[in-house]
Amino acid sequence: MLLIWTYRLVFAAVVLFALRKGEEPERLVASILITATLLDMSNHALLGNPEFFSLNPGHLVIDIWTLIALMWISLRANRGWPMLVASAQLIVIVAHIAKLTDLSLVRYGYFAMTQVPVSIQIAALLAGTIAHTRRTLRVGRYHAWRLT
């Protein structure tokens, strides 16, 4: 239980840091991660806690929406770290597909593939926000989005 609350506190601290110090890409990624978490909590409140060895369609929909939103940001932001966040989300989608193919073999793999990428996303958001603040101090304001 301590591990869960530690993770939640780190998640909240990183998201607040990104919302406070980040530019628009950092704030959008933080908002997407918050929204995905709130949607997941709503999913569990409405549908209960499913067994981990069965596919939860609510999780699949939330994760696909999150992937689309993160990919949109990663392709347009003038930063490299959003691509890492989006690719971690792609791992989650691959886990859902793997679970659809053979439910008996993927219980622990599914857990790892759906839970570990969130930690990667939080670490990338923290590193990206720190890099943004350092770059802003070094060169001043710069474009948050790629010029098309």
N, C-alpha and C positions, 0 to 999 in steps of 0.2 A: 504494500500500500504506500510505503514511503517513496518508492520508485515512481509510482504513478503521480503522486503529488509533486515530487521534484520535477518531473517532466512538465507537468502543467504550469508550475511556476516559471520554469525556463521558457516555455512557450509564450507565456504572457509577457515576460520581460523582453524577449526578443521582438515580439510583435509591437509592443509599446515603443521600444527603441526605434524600430523601423518607421512606425507612424510619426514619431517625433522628429527624428533626424534625417529620415530618407526623403528622397525626391518622389515624384509621382510613381515610377516603377516599383520602388520599395514599398510605398504605401498601398499600391494596388495588390501586390503579392501578399502583403500582410492582411489586407482586407479579404482576399480570396481564401487564405488559410483560416481566418476567423469564420468566414461564412461557411466553409466546408465543415468546420468543427461544429458550428451551430446546427447546420442541416443534419449532421450525423447524430447529434443529441436528439433532435426532433424525430429522426428516423427511429431511434431506439425507444423514444417515448411513445410513438404511435404503434410501432410494430413489435416492440419488446426486444429482448436480446436473443438473436438467433444463435443457433449452434454454429460453432466456428467451422464445422465441416460441411455446411450447406451454404449455397450462394444467396446472399441478401440482395435482392434487386434494388433496394434503396441505396445501398452502398455503391452498386455499380453505376447508377444514375448520377449520384453525387460525384463519384470519382471521374466519370467521363466529363461532366461539366467542369470540374476543376482542371482536368487536363486541357480542355479546349481554351479555357481562360488563361492558364499559365503559358500555353504555347503561343497564344496571341501576344502576350506581353514579351515573351522571350524572342519572338521574331521581330519585334518593333523597338525594344528598348536598346539604348546605347550602352549596354552592359553585357558582360558575358555570363554572369552568375545566374540569370533567370533561365538559361538553357539547362543548367544543372538541376534547378528546381523542377522544370517541366519534364526532364528525363527521369527524375525520381518518381514523378507521378505516372509516367508511362510504365514503370515497373509495376506499380499498383494495378494498372489495367491488364498487364500481362498476367498477373496473379489471378485476376478474375477469369481470364480466358483459360488459364491452366486448370483452374478449379472446375470449370464447365466440362473439361475433357475427361477428367478422372478424379472424382472426389475422394477416393480412398487413399491416394498417394500423396496428397498435397497439404495435409493438415498443418504441419509445422512450417513447411515451405510457404504456404499461404500466409501464415501469421507473419513470418519474416518479411515477405514481399509486400505486405500491406501496412506494416507498422514501422519498419526500419526506414523506408523512404521519407516518412514525415520528419524524422530526425535529421536526415540529409537536407531536407528543404529548410528546416529551421536554421541549421548550421550555415547553409548557403545564404539565406536571408541576412543573418547576422554578419557574415563575412562581406557580403555585398554592401550592406549599409555602412559598415566600418570603412570599406574601400571608398565609398561615395563621400563620406565625411572627410576622409584624408585627402581625396582628390580635390574636393571643393576648397579645402584650406590651402592646397598647393597651387592650383591653377585658377581658382575662382569658379563662378557658376559656369556650367556647360550644358549642352543640350541633353535632356533626359531621353529623348527619342531619336532614332535614326532619321536622318533627312532623306526623304524619298524623292 
